[in-house]
Amino acid sequence: MTTKIEKTIKIQRPSLARYREMMAHVRQVNGVSASLLPQTDPNFDYLQSQVGGIMVEYNSALPPTEIQQLEAIINYYQQLN
């Protein structure tokens, strides 16, 4: 039996453009979907993102090569300054 896996991804120095770029790259992995999460911080900060992160979803039966590709994309964006 396969299950749905959901991961919330947040990145440093978040900008809406960077989140959208990351989401576009994640969606290129077969079997993976992604959506933007709403910003939940009640205080507005111009230097913070307009979104709260990205929700990445995939099936537990996703092939290991696809999972490796997904993790490489996530790691890349999390390490950007």
PDB file with one MODEL, atoms N, CA, C and O in Angstrom:
MODEL        1
ATOM      1  N   MET A   1       0.838  -1.186   0.000  1.00  0.00           N
ATOM      2  CA  MET A   1       0.000   0.000   0.000  1.00  0.00           C
ATOM      3  C   MET A   1       0.884   1.250   0.000  1.00  0.00           C
ATOM      4  O   MET A   1       1.872   1.331   0.729  1.00  0.00           O
ATOM      5  N   THR A   2       0.515   2.190  -0.809  1.00  0.00           N
ATOM      6  CA  THR A   2       1.280   3.431  -0.867  1.00  0.00           C
ATOM      7  C   THR A   2       0.562   4.517  -0.071  1.00  0.00           C
ATOM      8  O   THR A   2      -0.663   4.524   0.045  1.00  0.00           O
ATOM      9  N   THR A   3       1.347   5.415   0.463  1.00  0.00           N
ATOM     10  CA  THR A   3       0.782   6.533   1.209  1.00  0.00           C
ATOM     11  C   THR A   3       1.270   7.844   0.609  1.00  0.00           C
ATOM     12  O   THR A   3       2.287   7.898  -0.083  1.00  0.00           O
ATOM     13  N   LYS A   4       0.537   8.867   0.888  1.00  0.00           N
ATOM     14  CA  LYS A   4       0.899  10.199   0.415  1.00  0.00           C
ATOM     15  C   LYS A   4       1.864  10.824   1.416  1.00  0.00           C
ATOM     16  O   LYS A   4       1.610  10.823   2.620  1.00  0.00           O
ATOM     17  N   ILE A   5       2.964  11.351   0.913  1.00  0.00           N
ATOM     18  CA  ILE A   5       3.951  12.012   1.760  1.00  0.00           C
ATOM     19  C   ILE A   5       3.866  13.506   1.498  1.00  0.00           C
ATOM     20  O   ILE A   5       3.863  13.950   0.350  1.00  0.00           O
ATOM     21  N   GLU A   6       3.795  14.285   2.589  1.00  0.00           N
ATOM     22  CA  GLU A   6       3.745  15.740   2.493  1.00  0.00           C
ATOM     23  C   GLU A   6       4.907  16.324   3.265  1.00  0.00           C
ATOM     24  O   GLU A   6       5.167  15.928   4.401  1.00  0.00           O
ATOM     25  N   LYS A   7       5.614  17.275   2.648  1.00  0.00           N
ATOM     26  CA  LYS A   7       6.727  17.957   3.295  1.00  0.00           C
ATOM     27  C   LYS A   7       6.518  19.454   3.162  1.00  0.00           C
ATOM     28  O   LYS A   7       6.196  19.954   2.084  1.00  0.00           O
ATOM     29  N   THR A   8       6.706  20.164   4.267  1.00  0.00           N
ATOM     30  CA  THR A   8       6.684  21.618   4.225  1.00  0.00           C
ATOM     31  C   THR A   8       8.122  22.096   4.122  1.00  0.00           C
ATOM     32  O   THR A   8       8.963  21.732   4.944  1.00  0.00           O
ATOM     33  N   ILE A   9       8.405  22.904   3.122  1.00  0.00           N
ATOM     34  CA  ILE A   9       9.754  23.392   2.870  1.00  0.00           C
ATOM     35  C   ILE A   9       9.789  24.899   3.081  1.00  0.00           C
ATOM     36  O   ILE A   9       8.961  25.632   2.540  1.00  0.00           O
ATOM     37  N   LYS A  10      10.754  25.350   3.872  1.00  0.00           N
ATOM     38  CA  LYS A  10      10.987  26.781   4.067  1.00  0.00           C
ATOM     39  C   LYS A  10      12.453  27.039   3.733  1.00  0.00           C
ATOM     40  O   LYS A  10      13.316  26.202   3.996  1.00  0.00           O
ATOM     41  N   ILE A  11      12.721  28.201   3.154  1.00  0.00           N
ATOM     42  CA  ILE A  11      14.080  28.526   2.768  1.00  0.00           C
ATOM     43  C   ILE A  11      14.516  29.840   3.407  1.00  0.00           C
ATOM     44  O   ILE A  11      13.691  30.671   3.786  1.00  0.00           O
ATOM     45  N   GLN A  12      15.838  30.007   3.518  1.00  0.00           N
ATOM     46  CA  GLN A  12      16.395  31.246   4.051  1.00  0.00           C
ATOM     47  C   GLN A  12      16.234  32.348   3.022  1.00  0.00           C
ATOM     48  O   GLN A  12      16.161  32.085   1.821  1.00  0.00           O
ATOM     49  N   ARG A  13      16.181  33.576   3.496  1.00  0.00           N
ATOM     50  CA  ARG A  13      16.038  34.753   2.647  1.00  0.00           C
ATOM     51  C   ARG A  13      14.923  34.513   1.638  1.00  0.00           C
ATOM     52  O   ARG A  13      15.140  34.591   0.428  1.00  0.00           O
ATOM     53  N   PRO A  14      13.741  34.222   2.140  1.00  0.00           N
ATOM     54  CA  PRO A  14      12.645  33.855   1.244  1.00  0.00           C
ATOM     55  C   PRO A  14      12.100  35.049   0.467  1.00  0.00           C
ATOM     56  O   PRO A  14      11.807  36.100   1.037  1.00  0.00           O
ATOM     57  N   SER A  15      11.975  34.873  -0.799  1.00  0.00           N
ATOM     58  CA  SER A  15      11.278  35.848  -1.628  1.00  0.00           C
ATOM     59  C   SER A  15      10.229  35.077  -2.412  1.00  0.00           C
ATOM     60  O   SER A  15      10.373  33.880  -2.658  1.00  0.00           O
ATOM     61  N   LEU A  16       9.198  35.762  -2.790  1.00  0.00           N
ATOM     62  CA  LEU A  16       8.145  35.114  -3.556  1.00  0.00           C
ATOM     63  C   LEU A  16       8.710  34.527  -4.848  1.00  0.00           C
ATOM     64  O   LEU A  16       8.346  33.420  -5.245  1.00  0.00           O
ATOM     65  N   ALA A  17       9.595  35.271  -5.498  1.00  0.00           N
ATOM     66  CA  ALA A  17      10.193  34.784  -6.752  1.00  0.00           C
ATOM     67  C   ALA A  17      10.995  33.499  -6.529  1.00  0.00           C
ATOM     68  O   ALA A  17      10.925  32.573  -7.336  1.00  0.00           O
ATOM     69  N   ARG A  18      11.754  33.446  -5.435  1.00  0.00           N
ATOM     70  CA  ARG A  18      12.563  32.252  -5.161  1.00  0.00           C
ATOM     71  C   ARG A  18      11.663  31.052  -4.869  1.00  0.00           C
ATOM     72  O   ARG A  18      11.934  29.944  -5.331  1.00  0.00           O
ATOM     73  N   TYR A  19      10.594  31.274  -4.103  1.00  0.00           N
ATOM     74  CA  TYR A  19       9.670  30.171  -3.839  1.00  0.00           C
ATOM     75  C   TYR A  19       9.007  29.690  -5.125  1.00  0.00           C
ATOM     76  O   TYR A  19       8.852  28.486  -5.330  1.00  0.00           O
ATOM     77  N   ARG A  20       8.618  30.611  -5.982  1.00  0.00           N
ATOM     78  CA  ARG A  20       7.985  30.204  -7.247  1.00  0.00           C
ATOM     79  C   ARG A  20       8.965  29.443  -8.137  1.00  0.00           C
ATOM     80  O   ARG A  20       8.590  28.470  -8.792  1.00  0.00           O
ATOM     81  N   GLU A  21      10.208  29.885  -8.158  1.00  0.00           N
ATOM     82  CA  GLU A  21      11.231  29.191  -8.945  1.00  0.00           C
ATOM     83  C   GLU A  21      11.442  27.780  -8.401  1.00  0.00           C
ATOM     84  O   GLU A  21      11.509  26.818  -9.167  1.00  0.00           O
ATOM     85  N   MET A  22      11.546  27.661  -7.085  1.00  0.00           N
ATOM     86  CA  MET A  22      11.731  26.348  -6.465  1.00  0.00           C
ATOM     87  C   MET A  22      10.534  25.443  -6.768  1.00  0.00           C
ATOM     88  O   MET A  22      10.701  24.268  -7.095  1.00  0.00           O
ATOM     89  N   MET A  23       9.337  26.000  -6.656  1.00  0.00           N
ATOM     90  CA  MET A  23       8.137  25.216  -6.911  1.00  0.00           C
ATOM     91  C   MET A  23       8.114  24.723  -8.361  1.00  0.00           C
ATOM     92  O   MET A  23       7.729  23.582  -8.616  1.00  0.00           O
ATOM     93  N   ALA A  24       8.519  25.562  -9.304  1.00  0.00           N
ATOM     94  CA  ALA A  24       8.566  25.149 -10.706  1.00  0.00           C
ATOM     95  C   ALA A  24       9.544  23.999 -10.910  1.00  0.00           C
ATOM     96  O   ALA A  24       9.256  23.067 -11.660  1.00  0.00           O
ATOM     97  N   HIS A  25      10.690  24.056 -10.255  1.00  0.00           N
ATOM     98  CA  HIS A  25      11.680  22.982 -10.389  1.00  0.00           C
ATOM     99  C   HIS A  25      11.193  21.688  -9.739  1.00  0.00           C
ATOM    100  O   HIS A  25      11.372  20.608 -10.302  1.00  0.00           O
ATOM    101  N   VAL A  26      10.588  21.789  -8.573  1.00  0.00           N
ATOM    102  CA  VAL A  26      10.075  20.604  -7.872  1.00  0.00           C
ATOM    103  C   VAL A  26       9.002  19.918  -8.708  1.00  0.00           C
ATOM    104  O   VAL A  26       8.949  18.690  -8.774  1.00  0.00           O
ATOM    105  N   ARG A  27       8.155  20.705  -9.340  1.00  0.00           N
ATOM    106  CA  ARG A  27       7.064  20.132 -10.152  1.00  0.00           C
ATOM    107  C   ARG A  27       7.567  19.405 -11.393  1.00  0.00           C
ATOM    108  O   ARG A  27       6.813  18.646 -12.002  1.00  0.00           O
ATOM    109  N   GLN A  28       8.813  19.616 -11.780  1.00  0.00           N
ATOM    110  CA  GLN A  28       9.370  18.917 -12.932  1.00  0.00           C
ATOM    111  C   GLN A  28       9.736  17.468 -12.612  1.00  0.00           C
ATOM    112  O   GLN A  28       9.978  16.675 -13.523  1.00  0.00           O
ATOM    113  N   VAL A  29       9.778  17.121 -11.337  1.00  0.00           N
ATOM    114  CA  VAL A  29      10.047  15.739 -10.940  1.00  0.00           C
ATOM    115  C   VAL A  29       8.758  14.947 -11.120  1.00  0.00           C
ATOM    116  O   VAL A  29       7.718  15.315 -10.573  1.00  0.00           O
ATOM    117  N   ASN A  30       8.824  13.864 -11.884  1.00  0.00           N
ATOM    118  CA  ASN A  30       7.630  13.045 -12.136  1.00  0.00           C
ATOM    119  C   ASN A  30       7.028  12.538 -10.832  1.00  0.00           C
ATOM    120  O   ASN A  30       7.729  11.978  -9.990  1.00  0.00           O
ATOM    121  N   GLY A  31       5.722  12.740 -10.674  1.00  0.00           N
ATOM    122  CA  GLY A  31       5.017  12.230  -9.505  1.00  0.00           C
ATOM    123  C   GLY A  31       5.023  13.160  -8.312  1.00  0.00           C
ATOM    124  O   GLY A  31       4.540  12.783  -7.244  1.00  0.00           O
ATOM    125  N   VAL A  32       5.561  14.376  -8.459  1.00  0.00           N
ATOM    126  CA  VAL A  32       5.649  15.322  -7.353  1.00  0.00           C
ATOM    127  C   VAL A  32       4.782  16.534  -7.666  1.00  0.00           C
ATOM    128  O   VAL A  32       4.808  17.058  -8.779  1.00  0.00           O
ATOM    129  N   SER A  33       4.020  16.971  -6.679  1.00  0.00           N
ATOM    130  CA  SER A  33       3.258  18.209  -6.814  1.00  0.00           C
ATOM    131  C   SER A  33       3.685  19.159  -5.703  1.00  0.00           C
ATOM    132  O   SER A  33       4.198  18.735  -4.667  1.00  0.00           O
ATOM    133  N   ALA A  34       3.468  20.437  -5.933  1.00  0.00           N
ATOM    134  CA  ALA A  34       3.869  21.438  -4.946  1.00  0.00           C
ATOM    135  C   ALA A  34       2.901  22.608  -5.000  1.00  0.00           C
ATOM    136  O   ALA A  34       2.343  22.931  -6.049  1.00  0.00           O
ATOM    137  N   SER A  35       2.715  23.233  -3.845  1.00  0.00           N
ATOM    138  CA  SER A  35       1.857  24.412  -3.782  1.00  0.00           C
ATOM    139  C   SER A  35       2.420  25.378  -2.739  1.00  0.00           C
ATOM    140  O   SER A  35       3.099  24.979  -1.793  1.00  0.00           O
ATOM    141  N   LEU A  36       2.119  26.646  -2.941  1.00  0.00           N
ATOM    142  CA  LEU A  36       2.566  27.676  -2.008  1.00  0.00           C
ATOM    143  C   LEU A  36       1.682  27.667  -0.766  1.00  0.00           C
ATOM    144  O   LEU A  36       0.470  27.471  -0.857  1.00  0.00           O
ATOM    145  N   LEU A  37       2.294  27.881   0.385  1.00  0.00           N
ATOM    146  CA  LEU A  37       1.557  27.977   1.642  1.00  0.00           C
ATOM    147  C   LEU A  37       1.370  29.449   1.996  1.00  0.00           C
ATOM    148  O   LEU A  37       2.241  30.268   1.703  1.00  0.00           O
ATOM    149  N   PRO A  38       0.259  29.792   2.615  1.00  0.00           N
ATOM    150  CA  PRO A  38       0.042  31.193   2.980  1.00  0.00           C
ATOM    151  C   PRO A  38       0.979  31.632   4.101  1.00  0.00           C
ATOM    152  O   PRO A  38       1.392  30.826   4.935  1.00  0.00           O
ATOM    153  N   GLN A  39       1.303  32.905   4.106  1.00  0.00           N
ATOM    154  CA  GLN A  39       2.105  33.481   5.190  1.00  0.00           C
ATOM    155  C   GLN A  39       1.235  33.524   6.443  1.00  0.00           C
ATOM    156  O   GLN A  39       0.099  33.997   6.396  1.00  0.00           O
ATOM    157  N   THR A  40       1.760  33.034   7.554  1.00  0.00           N
ATOM    158  CA  THR A  40       0.980  32.976   8.793  1.00  0.00           C
ATOM    159  C   THR A  40       1.442  33.984   9.843  1.00  0.00           C
ATOM    160  O   THR A  40       0.807  34.117  10.889  1.00  0.00           O
ATOM    161  N   ASP A  41       2.531  34.690   9.581  1.00  0.00           N
ATOM    162  CA  ASP A  41       3.032  35.673  10.526  1.00  0.00           C
ATOM    163  C   ASP A  41       2.072  36.860  10.557  1.00  0.00           C
ATOM    164  O   ASP A  41       1.817  37.466   9.516  1.00  0.00           O
ATOM    165  N   PRO A  42       1.534  37.205  11.728  1.00  0.00           N
ATOM    166  CA  PRO A  42       0.578  38.307  11.806  1.00  0.00           C
ATOM    167  C   PRO A  42       1.215  39.683  11.606  1.00  0.00           C
ATOM    168  O   PRO A  42       0.513  40.653  11.318  1.00  0.00           O
ATOM    169  N   ASN A  43       2.532  39.776  11.754  1.00  0.00           N
ATOM    170  CA  ASN A  43       3.223  41.051  11.596  1.00  0.00           C
ATOM    171  C   ASN A  43       3.857  41.146  10.221  1.00  0.00           C
ATOM    172  O   ASN A  43       4.602  40.257   9.807  1.00  0.00           O
ATOM    173  N   PHE A  44       3.556  42.230   9.514  1.00  0.00           N
ATOM    174  CA  PHE A  44       4.120  42.422   8.191  1.00  0.00           C
ATOM    175  C   PHE A  44       5.588  42.821   8.310  1.00  0.00           C
ATOM    176  O   PHE A  44       5.942  43.701   9.094  1.00  0.00           O
ATOM    177  N   ASP A  45       6.430  42.168   7.528  1.00  0.00           N
ATOM    178  CA  ASP A  45       7.843  42.514   7.445  1.00  0.00           C
ATOM    179  C   ASP A  45       8.206  42.517   5.970  1.00  0.00           C
ATOM    180  O   ASP A  45       8.151  41.480   5.309  1.00  0.00           O
ATOM    181  N   TYR A  46       8.574  43.670   5.461  1.00  0.00           N
ATOM    182  CA  TYR A  46       8.871  43.814   4.041  1.00  0.00           C
ATOM    183  C   TYR A  46       9.963  42.855   3.577  1.00  0.00           C
ATOM    184  O   TYR A  46       9.945  42.413   2.429  1.00  0.00           O
ATOM    185  N   LEU A  47      10.912  42.528   4.454  1.00  0.00           N
ATOM    186  CA  LEU A  47      12.030  41.673   4.083  1.00  0.00           C
ATOM    187  C   LEU A  47      11.690  40.188   4.114  1.00  0.00           C
ATOM    188  O   LEU A  47      12.501  39.361   3.697  1.00  0.00           O
ATOM    189  N   GLN A  48      10.517  39.843   4.595  1.00  0.00           N
ATOM    190  CA  GLN A  48      10.104  38.446   4.630  1.00  0.00           C
ATOM    191  C   GLN A  48       9.271  38.116   3.394  1.00  0.00           C
ATOM    192  O   GLN A  48       8.829  39.010   2.673  1.00  0.00           O
ATOM    193  N   SER A  49       9.069  36.844   3.166  1.00  0.00           N
ATOM    194  CA  SER A  49       8.324  36.390   2.006  1.00  0.00           C
ATOM    195  C   SER A  49       6.839  36.681   2.155  1.00  0.00           C
ATOM    196  O   SER A  49       6.322  36.868   3.257  1.00  0.00           O
ATOM    197  N   GLN A  50       6.186  36.712   1.030  1.00  0.00           N
ATOM    198  CA  GLN A  50       4.740  36.855   1.010  1.00  0.00           C
ATOM    199  C   GLN A  50       4.050  35.507   1.163  1.00  0.00           C
ATOM    200  O   GLN A  50       2.822  35.437   1.214  1.00  0.00           O
ATOM    201  N   VAL A  51       4.829  34.446   1.236  1.00  0.00           N
ATOM    202  CA  VAL A  51       4.291  33.100   1.431  1.00  0.00           C
ATOM    203  C   VAL A  51       4.973  32.446   2.633  1.00  0.00           C
ATOM    204  O   VAL A  51       6.048  32.873   3.055  1.00  0.00           O
ATOM    205  N   GLY A  52       4.347  31.419   3.173  1.00  0.00           N
ATOM    206  CA  GLY A  52       4.882  30.748   4.345  1.00  0.00           C
ATOM    207  C   GLY A  52       5.782  29.569   4.037  1.00  0.00           C
ATOM    208  O   GLY A  52       6.414  29.024   4.942  1.00  0.00           O
ATOM    209  N   GLY A  53       5.852  29.164   2.785  1.00  0.00           N
ATOM    210  CA  GLY A  53       6.669  28.023   2.397  1.00  0.00           C
ATOM    211  C   GLY A  53       6.036  27.296   1.225  1.00  0.00           C
ATOM    212  O   GLY A  53       5.143  27.813   0.554  1.00  0.00           O
ATOM    213  N   ILE A  54       6.517  26.095   0.998  1.00  0.00           N
ATOM    214  CA  ILE A  54       5.992  25.256  -0.078  1.00  0.00           C
ATOM    215  C   ILE A  54       5.597  23.902   0.505  1.00  0.00           C
ATOM    216  O   ILE A  54       6.332  23.317   1.301  1.00  0.00           O
ATOM    217  N   MET A  55       4.441  23.419   0.102  1.00  0.00           N
ATOM    218  CA  MET A  55       4.010  22.069   0.463  1.00  0.00           C
ATOM    219  C   MET A  55       4.329  21.169  -0.721  1.00  0.00           C
ATOM    220  O   MET A  55       3.808  21.367  -1.818  1.00  0.00           O
ATOM    221  N   VAL A  56       5.188  20.179  -0.495  1.00  0.00           N
ATOM    222  CA  VAL A  56       5.572  19.213  -1.527  1.00  0.00           C
ATOM    223  C   VAL A  56       4.869  17.902  -1.213  1.00  0.00           C
ATOM    224  O   VAL A  56       4.905  17.424  -0.079  1.00  0.00           O
ATOM    225  N   GLU A  57       4.233  17.326  -2.217  1.00  0.00           N
ATOM    226  CA  GLU A  57       3.502  16.069  -2.031  1.00  0.00           C
ATOM    227  C   GLU A  57       3.917  15.049  -3.082  1.00  0.00           C
ATOM    228  O   GLU A  57       4.093  15.366  -4.258  1.00  0.00           O
ATOM    229  N   TYR A  58       4.066  13.811  -2.611  1.00  0.00           N
ATOM    230  CA  TYR A  58       4.360  12.716  -3.538  1.00  0.00           C
ATOM    231  C   TYR A  58       3.935  11.409  -2.893  1.00  0.00           C
ATOM    232  O   TYR A  58       3.677  11.343  -1.691  1.00  0.00           O
ATOM    233  N   ASN A  59       3.868  10.384  -3.706  1.00  0.00           N
ATOM    234  CA  ASN A  59       3.453   9.061  -3.279  1.00  0.00           C
ATOM    235  C   ASN A  59       4.657   8.306  -2.726  1.00  0.00           C
ATOM    236  O   ASN A  59       5.769   8.464  -3.229  1.00  0.00           O
ATOM    237  N   SER A  60       4.448   7.496  -1.706  1.00  0.00           N
ATOM    238  CA  SER A  60       5.548   6.738  -1.106  1.00  0.00           C
ATOM    239  C   SER A  60       6.167   5.730  -2.079  1.00  0.00           C
ATOM    240  O   SER A  60       7.259   5.220  -1.828  1.00  0.00           O
ATOM    241  N   ALA A  61       5.482   5.443  -3.179  1.00  0.00           N
ATOM    242  CA  ALA A  61       6.011   4.522  -4.184  1.00  0.00           C
ATOM    243  C   ALA A  61       6.876   5.232  -5.223  1.00  0.00           C
ATOM    244  O   ALA A  61       7.269   4.623  -6.217  1.00  0.00           O
ATOM    245  N   LEU A  62       7.173   6.500  -5.005  1.00  0.00           N
ATOM    246  CA  LEU A  62       8.011   7.252  -5.937  1.00  0.00           C
ATOM    247  C   LEU A  62       9.377   6.569  -6.046  1.00  0.00           C
ATOM    248  O   LEU A  62       9.969   6.219  -5.025  1.00  0.00           O
ATOM    249  N   PRO A  63       9.879   6.377  -7.253  1.00  0.00           N
ATOM    250  CA  PRO A  63      11.174   5.706  -7.428  1.00  0.00           C
ATOM    251  C   PRO A  63      12.304   6.465  -6.726  1.00  0.00           C
ATOM    252  O   PRO A  63      12.269   7.693  -6.648  1.00  0.00           O
ATOM    253  N   PRO A  64      13.299   5.747  -6.219  1.00  0.00           N
ATOM    254  CA  PRO A  64      14.422   6.381  -5.510  1.00  0.00           C
ATOM    255  C   PRO A  64      15.132   7.457  -6.324  1.00  0.00           C
ATOM    256  O   PRO A  64      15.596   8.450  -5.764  1.00  0.00           O
ATOM    257  N   THR A  65      15.220   7.271  -7.639  1.00  0.00           N
ATOM    258  CA  THR A  65      15.892   8.284  -8.458  1.00  0.00           C
ATOM    259  C   THR A  65      15.117   9.603  -8.450  1.00  0.00           C
ATOM    260  O   THR A  65      15.712  10.680  -8.461  1.00  0.00           O
ATOM    261  N   GLU A  66      13.800   9.509  -8.430  1.00  0.00           N
ATOM    262  CA  GLU A  66      12.972  10.716  -8.374  1.00  0.00           C
ATOM    263  C   GLU A  66      13.100  11.387  -7.001  1.00  0.00           C
ATOM    264  O   GLU A  66      13.148  12.614  -6.913  1.00  0.00           O
ATOM    265  N   ILE A  67      13.154  10.591  -5.942  1.00  0.00           N
ATOM    266  CA  ILE A  67      13.321  11.142  -4.588  1.00  0.00           C
ATOM    267  C   ILE A  67      14.673  11.828  -4.474  1.00  0.00           C
ATOM    268  O   ILE A  67      14.772  12.897  -3.871  1.00  0.00           O
ATOM    269  N   GLN A  68      15.707  11.237  -5.039  1.00  0.00           N
ATOM    270  CA  GLN A  68      17.034  11.857  -5.011  1.00  0.00           C
ATOM    271  C   GLN A  68      17.038  13.191  -5.757  1.00  0.00           C
ATOM    272  O   GLN A  68      17.641  14.163  -5.301  1.00  0.00           O
ATOM    273  N   GLN A  69      16.367  13.229  -6.895  1.00  0.00           N
ATOM    274  CA  GLN A  69      16.285  14.467  -7.663  1.00  0.00           C
ATOM    275  C   GLN A  69      15.533  15.535  -6.865  1.00  0.00           C
ATOM    276  O   GLN A  69      15.954  16.691  -6.828  1.00  0.00           O
ATOM    277  N   LEU A  70      14.429  15.154  -6.229  1.00  0.00           N
ATOM    278  CA  LEU A  70      13.655  16.078  -5.403  1.00  0.00           C
ATOM    279  C   LEU A  70      14.491  16.615  -4.255  1.00  0.00           C
ATOM    280  O   LEU A  70      14.498  17.819  -4.002  1.00  0.00           O
ATOM    281  N   GLU A  71      15.191  15.738  -3.562  1.00  0.00           N
ATOM    282  CA  GLU A  71      16.029  16.163  -2.430  1.00  0.00           C
ATOM    283  C   GLU A  71      17.159  17.084  -2.889  1.00  0.00           C
ATOM    284  O   GLU A  71      17.512  18.027  -2.181  1.00  0.00           O
ATOM    285  N   ALA A  72      17.723  16.824  -4.057  1.00  0.00           N
ATOM    286  CA  ALA A  72      18.784  17.685  -4.587  1.00  0.00           C
ATOM    287  C   ALA A  72      18.253  19.093  -4.855  1.00  0.00           C
ATOM    288  O   ALA A  72      18.933  20.078  -4.567  1.00  0.00           O
ATOM    289  N   ILE A  73      17.057  19.189  -5.399  1.00  0.00           N
ATOM    290  CA  ILE A  73      16.448  20.501  -5.661  1.00  0.00           C
ATOM    291  C   ILE A  73      16.189  21.229  -4.352  1.00  0.00           C
ATOM    292  O   ILE A  73      16.516  22.408  -4.222  1.00  0.00           O
ATOM    293  N   ILE A  74      15.608  20.539  -3.387  1.00  0.00           N
ATOM    294  CA  ILE A  74      15.305  21.153  -2.085  1.00  0.00           C
ATOM    295  C   ILE A  74      16.591  21.618  -1.407  1.00  0.00           C
ATOM    296  O   ILE A  74      16.654  22.736  -0.894  1.00  0.00           O
ATOM    297  N   ASN A  75      17.600  20.776  -1.402  1.00  0.00           N
ATOM    298  CA  ASN A  75      18.886  21.140  -0.782  1.00  0.00           C
ATOM    299  C   ASN A  75      19.514  22.352  -1.445  1.00  0.00           C
ATOM    300  O   ASN A  75      20.057  23.225  -0.767  1.00  0.00           O
ATOM    301  N   TYR A  76      19.440  22.408  -2.761  1.00  0.00           N
ATOM    302  CA  TYR A  76      19.999  23.547  -3.489  1.00  0.00           C
ATOM    303  C   TYR A  76      19.377  24.859  -3.008  1.00  0.00           C
ATOM    304  O   TYR A  76      20.085  25.812  -2.684  1.00  0.00           O
ATOM    305  N   TYR A  77      18.058  24.894  -2.968  1.00  0.00           N
ATOM    306  CA  TYR A  77      17.381  26.130  -2.571  1.00  0.00           C
ATOM    307  C   TYR A  77      17.561  26.463  -1.092  1.00  0.00           C
ATOM    308  O   TYR A  77      17.597  27.636  -0.718  1.00  0.00           O
ATOM    309  N   GLN A  78      17.673  25.451  -0.263  1.00  0.00           N
ATOM    310  CA  GLN A  78      17.878  25.715   1.164  1.00  0.00           C
ATOM    311  C   GLN A  78      19.285  26.236   1.443  1.00  0.00           C
ATOM    312  O   GLN A  78      19.503  26.861   2.481  1.00  0.00           O
ATOM    313  N   GLN A  79      20.238  26.001   0.559  1.00  0.00           N
ATOM    314  CA  GLN A  79      21.609  26.440   0.775  1.00  0.00           C
ATOM    315  C   GLN A  79      21.917  27.797   0.112  1.00  0.00           C
ATOM    316  O   GLN A  79      22.996  28.352   0.322  1.00  0.00           O
ATOM    317  N   LEU A  80      20.995  28.322  -0.670  1.00  0.00           N
ATOM    318  CA  LEU A  80      21.223  29.628  -1.284  1.00  0.00           C
ATOM    319  C   LEU A  80      21.254  30.719  -0.225  1.00  0.00           C
ATOM    320  O   LEU A  80      20.526  30.652   0.765  1.00  0.00           O
ATOM    321  N   ASN A  81      22.077  31.697  -0.429  1.00  0.00           N
ATOM    322  CA  ASN A  81      22.133  32.835   0.507  1.00  0.00           C
ATOM    323  C   ASN A  81      21.347  33.989  -0.007  1.00  0.00           C
ATOM    324  O   ASN A  81      21.281  35.031   0.646  1.00  0.00           O
TER     325      ASN A  81
ENDMDL
END
